Amino acid sequence: MTPKRDRLDERSRILAAAAALFENEGIARASRRTVANAADVPTRAVTSVGRNRTDLLRTVVGDLPFPPTSQRIQKQAADSQDNPMETILTVARDAFGAPASVWDIRELQAVVLAPFDDSLADVVRQRIRLRWEAAASVIQQLRGSGAVDSAIDDDAATLHLLAVGAGLALLEPLIPQSTEAAAWLGLVARLLESLAAVDPPGSSYSGPRLPWRIRVVIAASPGATARVLRVMALLRADVRSMLSHAHPGDRQLLDLVVDVPADITRDAIEAALSTVSRQTIVIRGTAQDAEDLFTRVIDGATDLVADPAAAPAAAAALVLADSWQVTSATSGPNSSAEVMRLQWTPDLHVVLTRAGAPFVEVERGRASALLRLVDALSRAPEGTGSFGWRVTLKGGIPVAIRLARPADAEAVAAMHSRCTEQDRYQRYFAPVSQWREDQLRKLAGGHRGATLVAETSDGAIIGLGNVFPEQPDSTKAAEIAVIVEHEWQGWGLGQRLLELLIDLATRMEFDQAIALVLADNAAMMTMLEHTRLTWIRDTNPDLPGTVVRLIAALKPTADA
Ligand SMILES: CC(C)(COP(=O)(O)OP(=O)(O)OC[C@H]1O[C@@H](n2cnc3c(N)ncnc32)[C@H](O)[C@@H]1OP(=O)(O)O)[C@@H](O)C(=O)NCCC(=O)NCCS
């Protein structure tokens, strides 16, 4: 080994020892002697590398690589291929969560001492200049995309960016609380939003545009709405119409029709909206979407009068379904988050599907309203049962019996709450006092078979009848069940509902009707006896002893 090489080794050992001491103990605790001890060299060897510890710090800091987050900004500055907003958010998350990833503790010590030492100040200024240039360039990139308001000064924004990072790194070791990195993202996003231009450059864009329909669920507050619109502004969208509807859980559903520059993809729209909402649906619109909504709705209704068969397609368009199909009343999937099954006629159901975006209450209400319109247009007089039946109870009271709609769920729940505990027990064999949402939805349609509701002239639901496959996939046996609101019992409604359900089961080509009845339910037993079917008691070991299973063959009786 040459003496020169020895000296080089010694110098790097001394600097490494000084760097470690400055990092772990701080410059106040380090001295030439402690550095010499750590490097295992005589003190005078340390003096030849740095006259004092500030001198050593200057050399150590001059050689320090920039920390990773700082390098990320420099990379973005040099190559604007990556989205500057994304880089700033990533950097912010790292910087706020782990400030040392932006400012090395040794560099910070140099920053603090630099005002008192000219040669240290030179090194620090040079490093800050590099950081400044990189930050300024990223701010320019952000400005280009409209994320910085023209009223905000470049230098002020750059200094702010640098100072926040340095300040955090200085304070972090002294502050007892530590905050999750992810928690800072929301703060940074909001800070960036406050710097953003009201309308980004390019809002006067005159190129081609495409129509989109957007549905987002956000907090029920004007501020949340403003944020959605802000995102639209960043996309240079023309907002053609916006409607807000209450959504469960203090939220609102926003329906937007927007025209967006043709070069912005669906993915880009979804990504932009994901910063304000987790529930977003983006679907290509049509040129007609931009027309006045009320005109469109009335035109749509007129089309349905001319052609009620268009109802399924119209329902699908109304709820932005991905696809729709008309199935027989006894096949196809049941309602679930991504499937909306609607009774259309007693024989046909409409099944709407939308992957990845659960249907929300308002949409069920809309589809329901549309099918109600079709109902009203086509309701047959008593007896024919195309869409519904007008029946007259004992005492001459008129009642409408029709297929249930999702929008009936609340009225069906209300009817159950007006029934006695015993009525409910007789129907469900369980003391049901709380109606879970999905159970209600099922009771109001949304499954294979049929659900009928009986409605008074003032719109109250007073009876419910179900016919559904006894086993989920069975096409053989249909279970039939009825419940009539307590106050309305004894007027002949139960019997009428039961007969209609038997007709429907026959029409759906089930072979057998099944009734599960509590042995002491005299009213139901009498009703069954009064039907045109012959009921036979069946023993089923799976059922509790108090429940009787009654079976009747459907076809022969129906043919009779
Ligand atoms: C069973 C139920 C649906 C009957 O509904 P309803 O509208 O009162 O019945 P109707 O008025 O149509 O009466 C039908 C027949 O049963 C008879 N009936 C009614 N209550 C009766 C009773 N407690 N005991 C004996 N017969 C009775 C009626 O007299 C009538 O016969 P009629 O035509 O010879 O007069 C109703 O009582 C109810 O909802 N009960 C709770 C739920 C239930 O038990 N569901 C059946 C299990 S699936």
Ligand as a Chemical Component Dictionary entry (heavy atoms), coordinates in Angstrom:
data_LIG
# 
_chem_comp.id                   LIG 
_chem_comp.type                 NON-POLYMER 
_chem_comp.pdbx_formal_charge   0 
_chem_comp.three_letter_code    LIG 
# 
loop_
_chem_comp_atom.comp_id 
_chem_comp_atom.atom_id 
_chem_comp_atom.alt_atom_id 
_chem_comp_atom.type_symbol 
_chem_comp_atom.charge 
_chem_comp_atom.model_Cartn_x 
_chem_comp_atom.model_Cartn_y 
_chem_comp_atom.model_Cartn_z 
_chem_comp_atom.pdbx_ordinal 
LIG C1  C1  C 0 -104.200 -15.640 7.154  1  
LIG C2  C2  C 0 -104.537 -14.238 6.625  2  
LIG C3  C3  C 0 -103.631 -13.932 5.446  3  
LIG C4  C4  C 0 -105.989 -14.211 6.172  4  
LIG O1  O1  O 0 -106.220 -12.984 5.562  5  
LIG P1  P1  P 0 -107.653 -12.284 5.576  6  
LIG O2  O2  O 0 -107.666 -11.191 4.618  7  
LIG O3  O3  O 0 -108.030 -11.985 6.938  8  
LIG O4  O4  O 0 -108.564 -13.485 5.076  9  
LIG P2  P2  P 0 -109.962 -13.388 4.367  10 
LIG O5  O5  O 0 -110.701 -12.217 4.890  11 
LIG O6  O6  O 0 -109.763 -13.481 2.916  12 
LIG O7  O7  O 0 -110.596 -14.726 4.915  13 
LIG C5  C5  C 0 -110.455 -15.947 4.258  14 
LIG C6  C6  C 0 -111.288 -17.024 4.895  15 
LIG O8  O8  O 0 -110.693 -17.449 6.115  16 
LIG C7  C7  C 0 -111.669 -17.324 7.166  17 
LIG N1  N1  N 0 -111.072 -16.890 8.387  18 
LIG C8  C8  C 0 -110.512 -15.711 8.633  19 
LIG N2  N2  N 0 -110.023 -15.677 9.882  20 
LIG C9  C9  C 0 -110.312 -16.878 10.430 21 
LIG C10 C10 C 0 -110.075 -17.466 11.701 22 
LIG N3  N3  N 0 -109.410 -16.801 12.659 23 
LIG N4  N4  N 0 -110.496 -18.724 11.919 24 
LIG C11 C11 C 0 -111.143 -19.416 10.944 25 
LIG N5  N5  N 0 -111.410 -18.911 9.728  26 
LIG C12 C12 C 0 -110.999 -17.649 9.481  27 
LIG C13 C13 C 0 -112.652 -16.300 6.707  28 
LIG O9  O9  O 0 -113.891 -16.467 7.344  29 
LIG C14 C14 C 0 -112.686 -16.525 5.237  30 
LIG O10 O10 O 0 -113.548 -17.556 4.914  31 
LIG P3  P3  P 0 -114.950 -17.214 4.250  32 
LIG O11 O11 O 0 -114.590 -16.752 2.865  33 
LIG O12 O12 O 0 -115.636 -18.523 4.302  34 
LIG O13 O13 O 0 -115.552 -16.157 5.063  35 
LIG C15 C15 C 0 -104.378 -13.182 7.735  36 
LIG O14 O14 O 0 -105.099 -13.553 8.844  37 
LIG C16 C16 C 0 -102.969 -12.947 8.141  38 
LIG O15 O15 O 0 -102.285 -12.143 7.556  39 
LIG N6  N6  N 0 -102.496 -13.672 9.166  40 
LIG C17 C17 C 0 -101.125 -13.558 9.604  41 
LIG C18 C18 C 0 -100.133 -14.167 8.612  42 
LIG C19 C19 C 0 -100.471 -15.601 8.285  43 
LIG O16 O16 O 0 -100.948 -16.355 9.087  44 
LIG N7  N7  N 0 -100.142 -15.979 7.039  45 
LIG C20 C20 C 0 -100.370 -17.333 6.567  46 
LIG C21 C21 C 0 -99.155  -18.149 6.653  47 
LIG S1  S1  S 0 -98.403  -18.311 5.088  48 
# 
loop_
_chem_comp_bond.comp_id 
_chem_comp_bond.atom_id_1 
_chem_comp_bond.atom_id_2 
_chem_comp_bond.value_order 
_chem_comp_bond.pdbx_ordinal 
LIG C1  C2  SING 1  
LIG C2  C3  SING 2  
LIG C2  C4  SING 3  
LIG C2  C15 SING 4  
LIG C4  O1  SING 5  
LIG O1  P1  SING 6  
LIG P1  O2  DOUB 7  
LIG P1  O3  SING 8  
LIG P1  O4  SING 9  
LIG O4  P2  SING 10 
LIG P2  O5  DOUB 11 
LIG P2  O6  SING 12 
LIG P2  O7  SING 13 
LIG O7  C5  SING 14 
LIG C5  C6  SING 15 
LIG C6  O8  SING 16 
LIG C6  C14 SING 17 
LIG O8  C7  SING 18 
LIG C7  N1  SING 19 
LIG C7  C13 SING 20 
LIG N1  C8  SING 21 
LIG N1  C12 SING 22 
LIG C8  N2  DOUB 23 
LIG N2  C9  SING 24 
LIG C9  C10 SING 25 
LIG C9  C12 DOUB 26 
LIG C10 N3  SING 27 
LIG C10 N4  DOUB 28 
LIG N4  C11 SING 29 
LIG C11 N5  DOUB 30 
LIG N5  C12 SING 31 
LIG C13 O9  SING 32 
LIG C13 C14 SING 33 
LIG C14 O10 SING 34 
LIG O10 P3  SING 35 
LIG P3  O11 DOUB 36 
LIG P3  O12 SING 37 
LIG P3  O13 SING 38 
LIG C15 O14 SING 39 
LIG C15 C16 SING 40 
LIG C16 O15 DOUB 41 
LIG C16 N6  SING 42 
LIG N6  C17 SING 43 
LIG C17 C18 SING 44 
LIG C18 C19 SING 45 
LIG C19 O16 DOUB 46 
LIG C19 N7  SING 47 
LIG N7  C20 SING 48 
LIG C20 C21 SING 49 
LIG C21 S1  SING 50 
# 
